[in-house]
Amino acid sequence: MTEQTFDVIVVGGGHAGTEAAVAAARMGCSVALVTSALETIGQLSCNPAIGGVAKGTVVREVDALGGIMGRATDLATIQFRMLNQSKGPAVWAPRAQCDRGLYRRAVRALLELHPRLFPIQGTVARLILEDGRAVGVETLEGRSFGARAVIITTGTFLRGRIHIGTGTRITGGRAGDPASVHLAEQLEQVGLTVARFKTGTPPRIDGRTVRFEVLKRQESELELFGYRWGHFGRTGASTDASSTGAPIGRVADDGTVSTAVASAGAWRPGVAEIAGPLPQLPCWIGFAGAEVKAIVAAHIGESAMYGGAISGRGPRYCPSVEDKIVKFPDAEHHQLFLEPEGYETHELYVNGLSTSLPAAVQIAMLRAVPGLERVQMTRAGYAIEYDYYPPTQLDTTLQVRALPGLWFAGQINGTTGYEEAAGQGIVAGLNAALAVQGRPPLVLGRESSYIGVLVDDIVTRGVDEPYRLFTSRSEFRLSVRQDNALRRLAPIGLELGIYSEVEKREIAAHLEAEQQAAKLAAHTTITPSQAAPLLDAAGSRPLAHGLPIADVARRQGVSLQALFAAAGVGGTLPAEAVVTAELELKYAGYLARERAQADRLRRLATLALPPDLAYEKLNSVSLEARQKLAALQPSTLAQASRVPGVSPSDLQGLVFEVERRRMMATSTSDDDDGGEAQPDVGRATASRQ
Amino acid sequence: MILDDTIAAVATAPGHGAVALLRVSGRAALEVVGQLVRPWPLEPRRATLCAVHDPRSGALLDRALVTVFAGPSSYTGEDVVELATHGGAVVPASVMAALEAAGARGARAGEFTRRAVLNGRMDLVQAEAVGDLVDARSGAMQRSALEQMDGGLSRRVGALREQLLEVEALLAYDIDFPEEDDGPIPRQRIADAAASVVSQLEALIATVPSGALIRDGAVVVIAGPPNAGKSSLLNALLGENRAIVTDIPGTTRDAIEVMVDSRPWPLRLVDTAGMHAATDIVERLGIEVSERWVSSAQVVLACGEGLDEVQATMTRLRALTSAPLIGVRTKIDLLSASASTATTILDDTPVIGVSAETGAGLPELMETIQRTLTARHVAPTSELPVVTRARHRRALESAHEEATAFLDAWVDDLLPAPVAAVHVRAALGALEELVGGLDVEEVLDRVFASFCVGK
């Protein structure tokens, strides 16, 4: 009946879908990626940038787990910024503007490097269900495929509806692409709860009609960075760690790589990599002032969002210009970032001006911005409403609890952002493969990664607005950083067996370099005269005698890299390894605090809650907590501790109940012992887990 | 263990009271009581005179005033029924037995309040206050517990938590939104917010000694040579204040100790063994006891029959304690002149003449004791509830330590924001242990409410 059976079928070719497909392929599965249009695989639907605060760390985590987002970004970066440089390397946040076309092509090529991963064009109309399990998909075109696991990553396409003003309403998943309706209807019929969110995007303009001379130019800082492991600092000494070759083409060890690249077509991302970074383009900063505010205020009733056309809730951190002006009327002006779309066009993305006002108002608004007086609008901004499935219906591997064999990843789970989608794609892809192979599931802890925080947050707490990561969401802001993603996650990847031999050697070299930097700092003495200029610049007192570099690097404002240079050592160490070593030295006490908390969390996570626990009958747990726990069925005490409304005393009650059952199981006597001998979890759970 | 059941207990103390109160709570509370009580059902929150029968024999047990409180608007948050029966040894016990026969279980100590906490009717701090109120040995403790039960301390801690959340939100804004319209937060704004939290925590912690005084009474030691009239003075002070006298268990009986419920400070009056160089072994023991008391006293009354004896006592006491002294000339009724009741000053210490016999000087002495205590301790007000429990003190001290560490690092720019924020989070965690419930969503809510973020 089905034309072919794959281990894993991924529905959707966005950032969640492509990562899920690659993750499953790296696990050794045969994979089909089914998407409505092969040309839009890897499309950057909103702003043309990858990374940012917390998000940049996710990109590096995706990369460490074998994902493609970081590699594709490195191949398409046309402007780069390291955000938060003034706040110390602990929260440095890489962000890259990308050429949309290059990015898409890089993603497609990277997918096709995997010999058992097949992109297939088709609009999935229906899941094939058997005995309450998902066992395949059928497309509108009449093709059907069998699968041992299905991952749905349909983004905003499920019953997507685009609004421009109150009068214009277009059914679509993204401007120019049709929405998916059939699949949405089936998912609803099988009993999944569905809800609506909205998000928005700004207009785009023709750069040839912009007066750049009145705008502020923002240059690239590319020399600082590349996402791909080992590429930190493309110039200077650090490149030797990555000079073993292009990242693309390292997937297989058996020499099939070059064939794969060749079959990807005439365009060779690997060549671009070897040739060095792409020429960089600037972004431009302008301001929407009083005149724009007046236009928005006068037409507010015509906005799809304010005129009542949209009911779904939107993200607070990505406000429309209408939101900005209604909620913060005192702000005198709002920044606009004009971001290049790519080399092949003058088109610019007007970041900061997301709107659902009618097109004519958008043009008026744009022309009220100094520098855009005669601007041509290439595309209007719009708001989009779409279906999502409240993610509390998922287990901790992103599998749909009510439909085993089916995983959800990305915006369908109520998240927002390319990076958040990619992280979920990895989790769903790895776990679908593990399930197919009959292996135990992988749950990334909150202490391990931002991806772990994201998955835990959405399945445990749910979402009430499109979910985005912030560093504030993590209890481990200092120890979970962009510079140490490989150290945090490579052990997991090694355990899973997702790396090639070449990659394993690279990883070992990368981690070794960190240790070398730490050793060098501990064992090299710097003299007072060598250190004097540095210490003077940092306002730090001079040395009385020679000291190990490690001791001096603990001082505020004194960089380890600079100390190495002053002492004439460490020139061959990768810059990133030095940054990591420096952070570990400077904030040792604080990192130790976070790690102690992480240990407590891991202990809590080992206390499994039996799946048949009758929460509604637990008298020692508050009523609110009973209801929430019964609905969510947390798998561990750690997860239960993060359910909103569950207090430390509720957790004590849970521990008591689990212990009681354990005692009943080991001895037949059922004595009512009144809660003695409870493990000491009070402290651990009272702090934030 | 029976789960989710209905509990019952006689809430009043056993004994020969006119009325006893039985309380029933749980999902089946109405069903259980309905088997005993006629008429039934009753209108909630209206006390109704009912006949109470034994459901097994049908025998009439009592006529009682029965009130139904429907959950969740009840003490425990569950359905609650209160039966005000006649008191005594037999009636409450027989009604209790009938309730158990109808399906209720005897409640464990504190179980009603525990359920109130579990059902969100009160927080932990308020529940502790219920215990404190029941255990109160003084009017001051009663007032403090009532204040705490009404949420005084919870509100105060809650307000501090809000302010710390604000600091964290400002830091989160700085870290998570580096490219916004408003630009970075002025450092001074964060420093001011943190400094305010630190000083408020200090004010609360400063009430800890007061809290101990209110909880346990201020130790006022009556010291002096044998036969200086110390015991008479103690009895006179008791009589004068119509005190609630309770034995304080666990103390050595070599000193006599009584609680006096006076305002604003309750007192623990301690009559020690006589202070003089003793040879006899029993006497020595008595002296050691008295010295131990003297060294832990909040106020010491230095007694003597004449000024010389008061002076000698004070000199000895100064070697033993840094507690404030009040000189007391006893037995002034034995002296002739009227001038002897007047307060005199000896070495900067007030000396008050009193007569246990006539009561002369006693009000002045009490007044001086209270004034001496008030000069050294923060008296409780509704604006500044006092901290009466060690658990609260530990949590507040921990929060203070962390908030101070943050402030110091921030003011001197010793740490970058994300590192310094570790202290803010730890301070929040400490307060959370007091009243419960820290939520990262609250931090983000603040960020979004205060700043126009996002491109």
Chai-1 contact restraints between the chains, C-beta under 6 A:
chainA,res_idxA,chainB,res_idxB,connection_type,confidence,min_distance_angstrom,max_distance_angstrom,comment,restraint_id
A,V53,B,D176,contact,1.0,0.0,6.0,A-B,restraint_1
A,L83,B,P178,contact,1.0,0.0,6.0,A-B,restraint_2
A,N84,B,P178,contact,1.0,0.0,6.0,A-B,restraint_3
A,K87,B,P416,contact,1.0,0.0,6.0,A-B,restraint_4
A,K87,B,A417,contact,1.0,0.0,6.0,A-B,restraint_5
A,G88,B,P416,contact,1.0,0.0,6.0,A-B,restraint_6
A,A90,B,P418,contact,1.0,0.0,6.0,A-B,restraint_7
A,V91,B,I175,contact,1.0,0.0,6.0,A-B,restraint_8
A,V91,B,P418,contact,1.0,0.0,6.0,A-B,restraint_9
A,R316,B,F448,contact,1.0,0.0,6.0,A-B,restraint_10
A,Y317,B,V453,contact,1.0,0.0,6.0,A-B,restraint_11
A,Y317,B,G454,contact,1.0,0.0,6.0,A-B,restraint_12
A,C318,B,G454,contact,1.0,0.0,6.0,A-B,restraint_13
A,P319,B,G454,contact,1.0,0.0,6.0,A-B,restraint_14
A,K324,B,C452,contact,1.0,0.0,6.0,A-B,restraint_15
A,F328,B,C452,contact,1.0,0.0,6.0,A-B,restraint_16
A,A331,B,C452,contact,1.0,0.0,6.0,A-B,restraint_17
A,H334,B,D181,contact,1.0,0.0,6.0,A-B,restraint_18
A,Q335,B,D181,contact,1.0,0.0,6.0,A-B,restraint_19
A,N351,B,K455,contact,1.0,0.0,6.0,A-B,restraint_20
A,G352,B,K455,contact,1.0,0.0,6.0,A-B,restraint_21
A,F470,B,D176,contact,1.0,0.0,6.0,A-B,restraint_22
A,T471,B,I175,contact,1.0,0.0,6.0,A-B,restraint_23
A,T471,B,D176,contact,1.0,0.0,6.0,A-B,restraint_24
A,S472,B,A172,contact,1.0,0.0,6.0,A-B,restraint_25
A,S472,B,D176,contact,1.0,0.0,6.0,A-B,restraint_26
A,S472,B,V443,contact,1.0,0.0,6.0,A-B,restraint_27
A,R473,B,V440,contact,1.0,0.0,6.0,A-B,restraint_28
A,R477,B,P418,contact,1.0,0.0,6.0,A-B,restraint_29
A,Q556,B,L414,contact,1.0,0.0,6.0,A-B,restraint_30
A,Y587,B,V419,contact,1.0,0.0,6.0,A-B,restraint_31
A,Y590,B,V419,contact,1.0,0.0,6.0,A-B,restraint_32
A,Y590,B,V422,contact,1.0,0.0,6.0,A-B,restraint_33
A,K617,B,L3,contact,1.0,0.0,6.0,A-B,restraint_34
A,K617,B,D4,contact,1.0,0.0,6.0,A-B,restraint_35
A,N619,B,L3,contact,1.0,0.0,6.0,A-B,restraint_36
A,N619,B,D4,contact,1.0,0.0,6.0,A-B,restraint_37
A,S622,B,L118,contact,1.0,0.0,6.0,A-B,restraint_38
A,L623,B,N119,contact,1.0,0.0,6.0,A-B,restraint_39
A,S647,B,G436,contact,1.0,0.0,6.0,A-B,restraint_40
A,D672,B,M1,contact,1.0,0.0,6.0,A-B,restraint_41
A,A686,B,E433,contact,1.0,0.0,6.0,A-B,restraint_42
A,S687,B,G429,contact,1.0,0.0,6.0,A-B,restraint_43
